Amino acid sequence: MIASSDPDELHRFMDEPLARFFSQTEMYTLHAAGDLFTFAELDPNFKTADAQSIARRVNRALEIFRALRK
């Protein structure tokens, strides 16, 4: 689901490659405004003390960052 307070701007920003990228994701929440975004992955198995889990989440955030850069 995508929501925006400015639907026209969202339609200009959300091109086909970006829509395709997000259609392949699951269980993410993303809030973006201007040059800032926050990302959360809803994963009940996430272990905050596990370095591999944290690294995987950071890598997903970087993938999203690269997808959002225009």
LUMNU-659236 format. One line per field, with one value per atom (N, C-alpha, C): residue number from 1; atom name; x, y, z. Coordinates in steps of 0.001 Angstrom, whole numbers, always signed. Each point is the difference from the previous one (the first is absolute). Layout:
// residues N
tinu <- (NUM/...)
lumti <- (CA/...)
xx <- (X/...)
yy <- (Y/...)
zz <- (Z/...)
//
This chain:
// residues 70
tinu <- (1/1/1/2/2/2/3/3/3/4/4/4/5/5/5/6/6/6/7/7/7/8/8/8/9/9/9/10/10/10/11/11/11/12/12/12/13/13/13/14/14/14/15/15/15/16/16/16/17/17/17/18/18/18/19/19/19/20/20/20/21/21/21/22/22/22/23/23/23/24/24/24/25/25/25/26/26/26/27/27/27/28/28/28/29/29/29/30/30/30/31/31/31/32/32/32/33/33/33/34/34/34/35/35/35/36/36/36/37/37/37/38/38/38/39/39/39/40/40/40/41/41/41/42/42/42/43/43/43/44/44/44/45/45/45/46/46/46/47/47/47/48/48/48/49/49/49/50/50/50/51/51/51/52/52/52/53/53/53/54/54/54/55/55/55/56/56/56/57/57/57/58/58/58/59/59/59/60/60/60/61/61/61/62/62/62/63/63/63/64/64/64/65/65/65/66/66/66/67/67/67/68/68/68/69/69/69/70/70/70)
lumti <- (N/CA/C/N/CA/C/N/CA/C/N/CA/C/N/CA/C/N/CA/C/N/CA/C/N/CA/C/N/CA/C/N/CA/C/N/CA/C/N/CA/C/N/CA/C/N/CA/C/N/CA/C/N/CA/C/N/CA/C/N/CA/C/N/CA/C/N/CA/C/N/CA/C/N/CA/C/N/CA/C/N/CA/C/N/CA/C/N/CA/C/N/CA/C/N/CA/C/N/CA/C/N/CA/C/N/CA/C/N/CA/C/N/CA/C/N/CA/C/N/CA/C/N/CA/C/N/CA/C/N/CA/C/N/CA/C/N/CA/C/N/CA/C/N/CA/C/N/CA/C/N/CA/C/N/CA/C/N/CA/C/N/CA/C/N/CA/C/N/CA/C/N/CA/C/N/CA/C/N/CA/C/N/CA/C/N/CA/C/N/CA/C/N/CA/C/N/CA/C/N/CA/C/N/CA/C/N/CA/C/N/CA/C/N/CA/C/N/CA/C/N/CA/C/N/CA/C/N/CA/C/N/CA/C/N/CA/C/N/CA/C/N/CA/C)
xx <- (+841/-841/+895/-366/+727/-989/+383/-838/+843/-638/+723/-956/+511/-799/+29/+871/+104/-4/-1184/-83/+620/-116/+584/+1515/+636/+1453/+397/-790/+274/-41/-974/-97/+1201/+518/+1197/+1237/+72/+1182/-9/-1160/-109/-100/+1164/+11/-79/-27/-179/+1119/+1287/+1038/-111/-332/-136/-1217/-1094/-1193/+298/+743/+376/+878/+956/+862/-834/-911/-787/-1017/-422/-942/+658/+1323/+747/+310/-383/+326/-1178/+298/-1039/+308/-1023/+95/+918/+5/+772/-952/+437/-649/+1063/-414/+918/-730/+627/-526/+1075/-397/+983/-562/+894/-346/+1289/+7/+1197/+1183/+1075/+1225/+144/-1090/+72/-986/+419/-959/+315/-1040/+173/-526/+624/-306/-127/-1006/-133/-452/+541/-406/-732/-1187/-805/+380/+931/+508/+9/-925/-53/+1233/+783/+1192/+1269/-135/+1172/+627/+1310/+736/+891/-319/+737/+1453/+314/+1372/+816/-614/+676/+564/+1319/+667/-435/-229/-426/-1395/-899/-1353/+54/+819/+132/+628/+1031/+646/-979/-816/-1006/-996/-409/-959/+642/+1236/+708/+131/+314/+115/-1335/-1098/-1320/-272/+351/-185/+837/+1209/+837/-590/-587/-676/-1143/-772/-1109/+542/+1060/+610/+409/+654/+419/-1196/-1076/-1198/-675/+64/-672/+808/+1314/+830/-376/-171/-346/+800)
yy <- (-1163/+1163/+1238/+961/+1263/+1115/+903/+1147/+1260/+1098/+1263/+1157/+1045/+1215/+816/-376/+669/-1066/-522/-1091/+334/+1246/+363/-152/+452/-136/-1473/-777/-1429/-662/+338/-582/+388/+1189/+413/-756/-234/-642/-1511/-628/-1463/-490/-123/-486/-1536/-590/-1447/-798/+350/-779/+60/+1160/+120/-781/+73/-771/-1499/-426/-1410/-417/+866/-292/-226/+916/-127/-1130/-382/-1117/-1326/-37/-1212/-88/+995/+24/-486/-405/-443/+538/+336/+323/+1180/+1015/+1205/+1151/+912/+1299/+1024/+986/+1021/+1329/+970/+1362/+888/+792/+851/+1402/+971/+1405/+746/+720/+754/-923/+273/-793/-1039/-355/-888/-1139/-1202/-1087/-847/-610/-979/-1328/-1062/-1333/-929/-851/-1047/-1270/-1093/-1301/-725/-451/-696/-1477/-377/-1367/-489/-899/-479/-804/-449/-793/+853/+1315/+875/-38/-170/-60/+1232/+890/+1254/-197/-1120/-233/-776/-352/-795/+917/+23/+897/-292/-1253/-334/+547/-79/+543/+1513/+652/+1457/+356/-720/+261/-208/-1037/-259/+1154/+504/+1110/+1277/+258/+1168/-125/-1195/-204/+226/-407/+260/+1504/+699/+1456/+644/-488/+539/-300/-1184/-319/+984/+286/+947/+1389/+400/+1305/+103/-1038/+40/+50/-701/+4/+1378/+689/+1299/+1145/-176/+1067/+236/+1247/+350/+1198)
zz <- (+0/+0/+0/-789/-55/+288/+870/+337/-76/-366/-94/+234/+628/+156/-1293/-946/-1296/-1106/-338/-980/-1358/-441/-1294/+21/+1078/+119/+103/+718/+113/-1372/-810/-1340/-866/+172/-746/+490/+1292/+587/-199/+175/-21/-1439/-637/-1371/+1/-1184/-106/+676/-204/+685/+1527/+536/+1452/+496/-728/+377/-61/-1012/-119/+1192/+366/+1147/+1257/+298/+1226/-81/-1187/-114/+366/+21/+340/+1503/+774/+1420/+831/+1216/+933/+1388/+695/+1417/+319/-856/+234/+279/+810/+81/-348/-742/-468/+54/+632/+48/-614/-981/-674/-156/+133/-216/-300/-1098/-348/-177/+720/-105/+1109/+646/+1155/-151/+398/+93/+1221/+538/+1065/-525/+433/-490/+1190/-40/+1013/-697/+441/-518/+1113/-289/+997/-33/+842/+29/+1442/+337/+1387/+407/-964/+305/+91/-155/+37/+1388/+10/+1267/+95/+920/+113/+419/+619/+447/-1037/-1127/-1022/-1086/-126/-960/-1440/-355/-1358/-292/+970/-188/-197/+786/-121/-1348/-406/-1289/-1154/+73/-1045/-76/+1146/+17/-543/+345/-539/-1515/-482/-1443/-709/+613/-593/-47/+1054/+11/-1097/-219/-1075/-1374/-174/-1261/-252/+1040/-128/-320/+680/-270/-1469/-514/-1411/-932/+348/-837/+8/+1136/+113/-601/-147/-572/-1443/-331/-1389/-423)
//
